[in-house]
Amino acid sequence: MSRGLTFMSEMTEHIGPGPAEPQPAGERHAEPSVIRGVDLRQQLRWVPLTAGLMALIIGIGYIFEGLVPSFYVRRLRGLADLAPGTLVNLTRTTDIIIGLLLLMLSHALRRRKRRAWAAVMVLLGVGVVIHAGIGIVVHFIRPAAPLAQLHPLQAGFSAALLIALFYYRRQFYAVGDRRSRWRALWVLCGLVVADVSIGLSYITVIGGLRAGFTMRDRVYSVVMNLAGFSGPVRLSNELQQDRFGFVTGALGLFTLLVALYLFLRPAEPPSRLRPADAQRIRELLERHGDQDSLGYFALRDDKSIIWSPTGKSCIGYRVLSGVMLASGDPIGDPEAWPGAIHTFLDEAVRHAWVPAVIGCSELGAEIWCRESSLTALELGDEAVINVANFTLQGRAMRNVRQMVTRVCRQGYVAEIRRVAEIPAAEITRMIRQADSWRGSPTERGFSMALGRVGGGEDGGCVIATAKQDGVLRALLHFVPWGSDGLSLDLMRRDRSAAPGLNDFLIVEAIKAANDLGVKRLSLNFAVFRAALERGERIGAGPVTKAWRGFLLFLSRWFQIESLYKFNAKFNPEWVPRFLVFPGTRDALRIGFAALEAEAFLVWPTIEIRRMARKLGLSGLQRRLRSQLRRRSVGS
């Protein structure tokens, strides 16, 4: 079990400004001369919200007008007389496509995306030009023909939004990720090739062509049908012809929407901790690591790092679902935290990400809220044990004492060692055996989990093992908390082993604390501990009881109550931890991002390698390469 928040499971490799050389005069905090990150998000908030809503309404109107024939019977009579079929179908198809694109762009417009602003401006201009322009042309060529015009309400909305978007163009400043453009382009090319292949296969399998058509005619016809028009190839059966047009048109629309989604989706850069950043973080932890028990977790391999202008402080984070999610307090000198916070918020504004911090301390929450317009919510409590005051005596420790005694009687032996003292081969065997105890291949944790055991630079970490008759049955992993503390990272045990092994190993780690030079031990984090504790007291109010009941309901899936009770057994000191976020409007998105970061919300993926192994194809590529190599050598 990873140590973490139990209900919460568009950037280059190194986002944000890199660390500058430290200034001899130290960190200077002048009043900011520009609008700070989160404050900028609050400026004229109604502009992107209104623009997104207008784009949504106008898009629905375009789709409705494209799908309902009565509008075109009334509006395009002159156009149908002048050019029957082609231009009318073109206009209807364009209406539907514009409407669908506006629907997809409305969300990005609300997030102040510059790309979405430019695309909506083009779509609105094209829509107005097509309808009003065609009507003017028809009326100019045939004055007796009725003037085709856009619906007055639709025209008014479109013109108003077009003018407003141009006037408030500076409100749409968020940049996108360059890689998303290339990703969308490659997907678009791949889907177009697949669509053309499907269309040609359809024509070949169905057969019944009215006349002999060349391959060029067939390809041209498929491409035209993908765009919503008719090509030169005609099938003898009208039903098959209509079906062919429907299938290819649906494929073309699907391809367009997928490419646009990939182009506009919030960028989630593959976070990776660079070795240079890791080395600088370790230097900061040597000087300031005593401040936060979560500091060492900034060395997770899947975190990006953003630095203060002086390089004296940094923040580790990930970007998920449009949320720039940090964890714990900033690393480094607290006087330099505001510089890192400002850089963090500016980067969030630049990409229209929602900034949030989970699991920060009370001091960290105060500085975050002071330096920005963010707000804080007490998220739970961290269980911290003072080694000097810990004892197994007394009624309060009866449960732990009995568990430890029972485990000792069954022949379990504990061993507490630093990672630097354990041979690499033994660590590899430990990890392999501990992985076999996992019920899920997904490794949970983000804010309070390191994500690895026995790393080459993690010699200061501590591994506690429990063996029975020489067989490994349980393993605990601790990371350094400054010079005299440990922070629990990982708990795993054999499910067939005796219950209470985790209790036993924690007690043994506390007993070995003096030899390790450890004075304090941080255990698991209990989410909403205060609510659970107050809700079970006599005289608790109905609101408190209802909140506790809801948390108990969530405990069926997330170990909220069980983790709280496990921590409470050791009679620890409870240290509050906070969630810092912009406000309730973004709470749901932040919650989903936190669940995704902690791996409690895992999106389904297709594991191609595992499927290949099951089909016996795992070594096919290697065998083909070896055969080609032998042939080239023989020739």
Secondary structure by P-SEA (a helix, b strand, c coil): ccccccccccccccccccccccccccccccccccccaaaaaacaaaaaaaaaaaaaaaaaaaaaaaacaaaaaaccaaaaaacccaaaaaaaaaaaaaaaaaaaaaaaaaaccaaaaaaaaaaaaaaaaaaaaaaaaaaaaccccccccccaaaaaaaaaaaaaaaaacccccbbbbaaaaaaaaaaaaaaaaaaaaaaaaaaaaaccccccccaaaaaaaaaaaaaccccccccccaaaaaaaaaaaaaaaaaaaaaaaaaacccccccccccaaaaaaaaaaaaacccccccccccccccbbbbbccccccbbbbbbccccccccccccccccaaaaaaaaaaaaaaaabbbbbcccccaaaaaaaaaaccccccccbbbbbbcccccccccccaaaaaaaaaaaaaabbbbbbbccccccaaaaaaaaaaaaaacccccccccccccccccccccccbbbbbbbccccccbbbbbbbccccbbbbcccccccccccaaaaaaaaaaaaacccccccbbbcccccaaaaaaaaacccccaaaaaaaaaaaaacccccaaaaaaaaaccbbbbbbbbbbcccccaaaaaaaaaaaaaccccccccaaaaaaaaacccaaaaaaaaaaaaaaaac
